[in-house]
């Protein structure tokens, strides 16, 4: 079987999200096909530190060590987000205390995981239809929209030359594309270092289509910073609609075509796309089984529930 990472060696790294279970259960696939990885949960602030001062690195360490031993580069995910923070009431802290805690947290992560090759500093700042920076309300309510530049500057001091990313979802909505670009430009104009934009790429077989994605990529390429596709999966559902016991063959075919079209497009943008990361190894362990509908099986990945390659896998190797 051809290996994804070898086939794409001249284009970009091929990444995958991992957790402490999949590095054991799916280790052969991971080792064979991927040369970049992201912890799906284990490096989030609240995952590593349940309450202030109480750090437990065990899961993150296991994944980090697995990647080091197998020559898989690691992305750091994530620092400033509205979710998965320590249980203490951040809201009750003074601005100074909140700032210092974050500074301490960044230093701890930088010291413990020095070989991480880029960090998602801010995750999901903009709400699609609102187009302002209030989505990260935890940080926005304290610092206003200044939080964005403030934490990138903090990360720049803490992580030295390691590339710093802003990671965002719903990245093709026209108004949102505009706001993402405006936000990054403003920060760059302010002298703040942002090295890359992460595009999550949680898509489904109905939308967004490749042309919409391409239009967005064209806008993002004008920013002059790197791009990574950070969390790709392709649901077979039109959001909440429908429920299947088994994946219908025609939808799996449509999914294969979509993967193929998207990877072709990514190859066309290889000058700016550094990594394309899939948000699970196989269909047997995907967050989409519980999102946006709880307990509804989905089949969004390149490998099936028995961890065999799907048509989508073969299709993205055909070029
Ligand atoms: C967002 C986050 C990811 C992950 C997914 C859901 O996209 O960036 O870390 O939590 O939601 O799995």
Boltz pocket constraint, residues with backbone or C-beta under 6 A from the ligand:
constraints:
  - pocket:
      binder: B
      contacts: [[A, 39], [A, 40], [A, 77], [A, 123], [A, 169], [A, 200], [A, 231], [A, 287]]
      max_distance: 6.0
